[in-house]
């Protein structure tokens, strides 16, 4: 009889209480009094905690003498996972991203259901997954190709216009991906705050760096070929907004940011920005929210790869036991930000 491996038992129980679909497929809930096992999201009435045991999968639960719930059908998850895997392979192999209707029909689901299913498994819709895949390939191609045009075609874009239309969300120009910010103007300032010296840097798209205790040398190391310009009237209003977001913390959604990461990192960052001020989430909760409950360590790495502290509030992520965990700029700053938001 095998319990769900490497999973926090309390986290599993909280997922059951929340009927959190993101945990479906990570473990099954065995109800010892009824002899059945369910998905974490099963809509049936919750059993008493003392009557529950968590198993790695349906096979382990069946070995313990349990049978599958006829209401939530936990064994159908294998079919769901295969459908998503097949769709991902189709997206990777296709020159043009397949339409949602095509992917759904191939899996035998309705388009609406398959969209939800795919998003739960990957953290992205099929269309967003295809875009992220092309953009990742673009980044790789730019490091090897002799020209941007060559890289565009190598990444799978049928025409340059398609790449430039999608690249609006990336902020920096395509060549900056391989040239350390070449051709990009970054305005910056180091300002005193109640939390210590703060570096703020921004392109014309938004803030690309917010850190504590860093100066121009650190910024130049990150963008060695960018044009760095200190301050400026055009930068002043944005800088005031960022300072206010630190001194009187709250929502900073109105402040534009210019960051890019992997598809997984960006999914984590979106979840961080969705945490209300004054609240925290555990690394396990964020991993589950992006559809990757087993990727707790990768979630921590994505959290640490955030370049715009406070604006993407990585300080709101703590360990499952409630302790602060780590923070790039020191636990004193993390604690101060959390206390301000709670007040």
C-alpha positions as CSV (number, residue, x, y, z in Angstrom):
1,X,0.0,0.0,0.0
2,X,1.7,3.2,-1.2
3,X,0.9,6.7,0.0
4,X,1.3,9.7,-2.4
5,X,5.0,10.3,-2.5
6,X,6.8,13.5,-1.6
7,X,3.5,15.4,-1.0
8,X,2.7,17.2,2.1
9,X,-0.3,15.5,3.7
10,X,-1.8,18.8,4.9
11,X,-1.4,20.3,1.4
12,X,-3.3,17.2,0.0
13,X,-6.1,17.7,2.5
14,X,-6.4,21.4,1.8
15,X,-6.6,20.6,-1.9
16,X,-9.5,18.2,-1.2
17,X,-11.3,20.8,1.0
18,X,-10.9,23.3,-1.8
19,X,-11.9,20.8,-4.5
20,X,-8.8,22.1,-6.4
21,X,-8.7,20.7,-9.9
22,X,-5.0,21.6,-10.2
23,X,-4.2,18.6,-8.0
24,X,-6.2,16.1,-10.0
25,X,-3.7,13.5,-11.3
26,X,-1.2,14.2,-8.6
27,X,-2.8,11.9,-6.0
28,X,-6.1,10.3,-5.3
29,X,-8.2,10.4,-2.1
30,X,-9.0,7.1,-0.6
31,X,-12.1,7.0,1.7
32,X,-11.6,4.0,3.8
33,X,-15.1,3.9,5.2
34,X,-16.8,3.7,1.8
35,X,-14.0,1.8,0.0
36,X,-13.7,4.2,-2.9
37,X,-11.1,6.6,-4.2
38,X,-11.7,10.0,-5.8
39,X,-10.1,12.9,-7.5
40,X,-9.1,15.8,-5.1
41,X,-11.8,17.8,-6.9
42,X,-14.6,15.3,-6.4
43,X,-17.9,17.2,-5.8
44,X,-19.1,14.5,-3.3
45,X,-19.5,15.5,0.3
46,X,-16.2,15.6,2.2
47,X,-15.3,12.6,4.4
48,X,-13.9,13.0,7.9
49,X,-10.2,13.6,7.8
50,X,-9.6,10.4,9.9
51,X,-11.3,8.3,7.2
52,X,-9.0,9.5,4.4
53,X,-5.7,8.2,3.1
54,X,-3.9,9.7,0.1
55,X,-2.4,7.5,-2.7
56,X,-0.1,8.2,-5.5
57,X,-2.5,7.0,-8.1
58,X,-5.5,4.8,-8.8
59,X,-3.3,1.6,-9.1
60,X,-2.0,2.1,-5.5
61,X,-5.6,2.7,-4.3
62,X,-6.8,-0.4,-6.0
63,X,-4.0,-2.4,-4.4
64,X,-5.3,-1.3,-1.1
65,X,-8.7,-2.7,-2.0
66,X,-10.5,0.5,-3.0
67,X,-12.6,1.1,-6.2
68,X,-12.9,4.1,-8.4
69,X,-15.6,6.7,-7.6
70,X,-18.4,6.6,-10.3
71,X,-19.1,10.3,-9.9
72,X,-15.7,11.9,-10.5
73,X,-14.1,8.9,-12.4
74,X,-10.5,9.4,-11.3
75,X,-9.2,6.9,-13.7
76,X,-10.2,9.0,-16.7
77,X,-7.3,11.3,-15.8
78,X,-5.0,9.0,-17.7
79,X,-7.0,9.7,-20.8
80,X,-6.9,13.4,-20.1
81,X,-3.2,13.4,-19.7
82,X,-2.7,11.5,-22.9
83,X,-5.0,13.9,-24.7
84,X,-2.9,16.9,-23.5
85,X,0.4,15.1,-24.4
86,X,-0.9,14.4,-27.9
87,X,-2.0,18.0,-28.3
88,X,1.4,19.3,-27.2
89,X,3.1,17.0,-29.7
90,X,0.8,18.3,-32.4
91,X,1.6,21.9,-31.5
92,X,5.4,21.2,-31.5
93,X,5.3,19.4,-34.9
94,X,2.9,21.8,-36.7
95,X,4.3,24.7,-38.9
96,X,1.2,26.7,-38.0
97,X,-0.4,26.2,-34.6
98,X,-3.4,23.9,-34.8
99,X,-6.8,25.4,-34.1
100,X,-8.5,24.6,-30.8
101,X,-11.3,22.8,-32.6
102,X,-8.8,20.5,-34.3
103,X,-7.0,19.6,-31.1
104,X,-10.3,19.0,-29.2
105,X,-11.7,16.8,-32.0
106,X,-8.5,14.8,-32.0
107,X,-8.9,14.2,-28.3
108,X,-12.6,13.5,-28.5
109,X,-13.6,16.5,-26.3
110,X,-15.6,19.6,-26.9
111,X,-13.4,22.7,-27.6
112,X,-14.5,24.4,-24.3
113,X,-13.8,21.4,-22.2
114,X,-10.5,20.7,-23.9
115,X,-9.4,24.3,-23.4
116,X,-10.0,24.0,-19.6
117,X,-8.3,20.6,-19.5
118,X,-5.2,21.8,-21.4
119,X,-4.9,24.9,-19.2
120,X,-5.2,22.9,-16.0
121,X,-2.3,20.7,-17.2
122,X,0.0,23.3,-18.6
123,X,-1.0,26.6,-17.0
124,X,-1.6,28.0,-20.5
125,X,-4.3,27.8,-23.2
126,X,-3.3,25.9,-26.4
127,X,-2.9,29.2,-28.2
128,X,-0.7,30.7,-25.5
129,X,1.3,27.5,-25.3
130,X,2.0,27.7,-29.0
131,X,3.0,31.4,-28.8
132,X,5.3,30.7,-25.8
133,X,6.9,27.8,-27.7
134,X,7.6,30.0,-30.7
135,X,9.0,32.7,-28.6
136,X,11.3,30.3,-26.7
137,X,12.5,29.0,-30.1
138,X,13.0,32.5,-31.2
139,X,15.3,33.2,-28.2
140,X,17.3,30.1,-29.0
141,X,17.5,30.9,-32.7
142,X,18.7,34.5,-32.0
143,X,21.7,33.2,-30.2
144,X,22.7,31.1,-33.2
145,X,21.4,32.8,-36.3
146,X,23.3,35.4,-38.4
147,X,20.3,37.7,-38.6
148,X,16.9,38.4,-37.0
149,X,15.1,37.4,-40.2
150,X,16.9,34.1,-40.3
151,X,16.0,33.5,-36.6
152,X,12.3,34.4,-37.2
153,X,12.0,31.7,-39.9
154,X,14.0,29.2,-37.8
155,X,11.6,29.7,-34.9
156,X,8.6,28.7,-37.0
157,X,7.1,32.0,-37.9
158,X,5.7,32.0,-41.4
159,X,6.4,35.7,-41.9
160,X,8.3,38.4,-40.0
161,X,5.1,40.3,-39.6
162,X,3.7,37.5,-37.4
163,X,6.7,37.6,-35.1
164,X,6.6,41.4,-34.7
165,X,2.9,41.3,-33.9
166,X,3.5,38.8,-31.1
167,X,6.7,40.4,-29.9
168,X,4.9,43.4,-28.7
169,X,4.3,41.5,-25.4
170,X,8.1,40.9,-25.1
171,X,9.0,44.5,-24.6
172,X,12.6,44.6,-25.9
173,X,13.4,44.5,-29.6
174,X,14.2,41.0,-31.0
175,X,17.9,41.6,-31.3
176,X,18.1,42.4,-27.5
177,X,17.5,38.7,-26.8
178,X,21.0,37.9,-27.9
179,X,22.8,41.2,-27.7
180,X,22.5,42.1,-24.0
181,X,20.0,44.9,-24.7
182,X,21.7,46.3,-27.8
183,X,19.5,49.0,-29.3
184,X,17.4,49.4,-26.2
185,X,17.4,52.6,-24.1
186,X,17.0,51.9,-20.4
187,X,16.3,54.8,-18.0
188,X,17.2,54.2,-14.4
189,X,17.6,55.7,-11.0
190,X,18.8,54.6,-7.5
191,X,16.6,56.2,-4.9
192,X,16.5,56.1,-1.1
193,X,13.5,54.3,0.5
194,X,12.6,53.2,4.0
195,X,13.8,49.8,3.0
196,X,17.2,51.0,1.8
197,X,18.5,52.1,-1.6
198,X,16.3,50.9,-4.5
199,X,17.2,50.6,-8.1
200,X,14.5,51.2,-10.7
201,X,15.1,50.7,-14.4
202,X,12.6,50.9,-17.3
203,X,12.4,50.6,-21.1
204,X,9.8,52.6,-23.0
205,X,7.5,49.5,-22.4
206,X,7.8,49.4,-18.6
207,X,9.9,48.6,-15.6
208,X,12.5,45.9,-16.4
209,X,14.4,45.9,-13.1
210,X,13.4,46.7,-9.5
211,X,15.9,45.7,-6.8
212,X,17.4,46.7,-3.5
213,X,21.0,47.5,-2.8
214,X,22.0,47.4,-6.4
215,X,23.4,50.2,-8.6
216,X,24.4,51.0,-12.1
217,X,27.1,48.3,-12.2
218,X,24.6,45.5,-11.6
219,X,22.3,46.9,-14.2
220,X,25.0,47.2,-16.8
221,X,26.0,43.6,-16.0
222,X,22.4,42.5,-16.9
223,X,22.2,44.7,-20.0
224,X,25.8,45.2,-21.1
225,X,24.9,46.5,-24.5
226,X,21.9,48.7,-23.7
227,X,22.1,52.5,-23.5
228,X,21.7,53.4,-19.9
229,X,20.3,56.9,-19.2
230,X,20.1,58.2,-15.7
231,X,16.7,59.7,-14.7
232,X,14.9,62.1,-16.9
233,X,11.6,63.9,-16.9
234,X,9.9,61.1,-18.9
235,X,11.0,58.7,-16.2
236,X,10.0,60.8,-13.1
237,X,6.3,60.0,-13.1
238,X,6.9,56.2,-13.4
239,X,9.6,56.4,-10.7
240,X,7.1,58.1,-8.3
241,X,4.6,55.4,-8.9
242,X,7.1,52.7,-8.1
243,X,8.3,54.4,-4.9
244,X,4.7,54.7,-3.8
245,X,4.1,51.0,-4.4
246,X,7.0,50.3,-2.0
247,X,6.3,52.9,0.7
248,X,2.5,52.3,0.8
249,X,2.2,48.7,-0.6
250,X,-1.0,47.7,-2.3
251,X,-1.9,46.7,-5.9
252,X,0.7,47.9,-8.5
253,X,-1.2,46.5,-11.5
254,X,-1.3,49.9,-13.1
255,X,2.5,50.1,-13.3
256,X,3.7,48.7,-16.7
257,X,6.4,46.1,-16.6
258,X,8.8,44.8,-19.3
259,X,9.9,41.3,-18.4
260,X,10.0,38.0,-20.2
261,X,10.7,34.4,-19.0
262,X,9.9,30.9,-20.0
263,X,6.3,29.8,-20.3
264,X,6.4,28.3,-16.8
265,X,8.0,31.4,-15.2
266,X,5.5,33.7,-16.7
267,X,2.6,31.5,-15.5
268,X,4.1,31.7,-12.0
269,X,4.5,35.4,-12.2
270,X,0.9,35.8,-13.2
271,X,-0.2,33.9,-10.1
272,X,2.0,36.0,-7.9
273,X,0.3,39.2,-9.2
274,X,-3.1,37.6,-8.5
275,X,-2.3,37.3,-4.7
276,X,-4.2,40.0,-2.9
277,X,-2.1,42.5,-0.8
278,X,-2.0,41.3,2.8
279,X,-2.2,37.7,1.9
280,X,0.4,35.0,1.2
281,X,0.5,31.7,-0.6
282,X,2.8,28.7,-0.3
283,X,5.2,27.5,-3.0
284,X,3.0,24.4,-3.2
285,X,-0.2,26.5,-3.7
286,X,1.4,28.5,-6.5
287,X,2.7,25.3,-8.2
288,X,-0.8,23.8,-8.0
289,X,-2.4,27.1,-9.3
290,X,-0.2,26.9,-12.5
291,X,-1.2,23.3,-13.0
292,X,2.1,21.8,-11.9
293,X,1.6,20.6,-8.3
294,X,4.7,18.5,-8.3
295,X,6.9,21.4,-9.5
296,X,7.3,23.1,-6.1
297,X,11.1,23.4,-6.5
298,X,10.8,24.8,-10.0
299,X,8.2,27.3,-8.7
300,X,10.7,28.5,-6.2
301,X,13.3,29.0,-9.0
302,X,10.7,30.9,-11.1
303,X,9.9,33.0,-8.0
304,X,13.6,33.8,-7.7
305,X,14.0,34.7,-11.4
306,X,11.6,37.6,-11.0
307,X,13.4,40.8,-12.0
308,X,10.8,43.3,-10.7
309,X,10.4,42.8,-7.0
310,X,7.2,44.3,-5.4
311,X,5.6,44.8,-8.8
312,X,5.6,41.0,-9.2
313,X,5.1,40.3,-5.5
314,X,7.4,37.4,-4.9
315,X,7.6,38.5,-1.2
316,X,4.0,37.1,-0.8
317,X,5.2,33.5,-1.2
318,X,6.1,31.6,2.0
319,X,6.8,28.0,3.0
320,X,3.9,25.6,3.7
321,X,4.6,25.9,7.5
322,X,4.2,29.7,7.3
323,X,7.9,30.6,7.7
324,X,9.3,33.2,5.3
325,X,11.6,31.0,3.3
326,X,14.0,33.0,1.2
327,X,14.2,36.4,-0.5
328,X,16.8,37.8,-2.8
329,X,17.0,41.1,-0.9
330,X,17.0,39.8,2.6
331,X,14.3,38.6,5.0
332,X,14.1,41.9,6.8
333,X,12.8,43.6,3.6
334,X,10.4,40.7,2.9
335,X,9.0,40.9,6.5
336,X,8.6,44.6,6.2
337,X,6.7,44.4,3.0
338,X,4.3,41.8,4.4
339,X,3.7,43.7,7.6
340,X,2.9,46.9,5.6
341,X,0.5,45.1,3.4
342,X,-1.3,43.5,6.4
343,X,-1.7,46.9,8.0
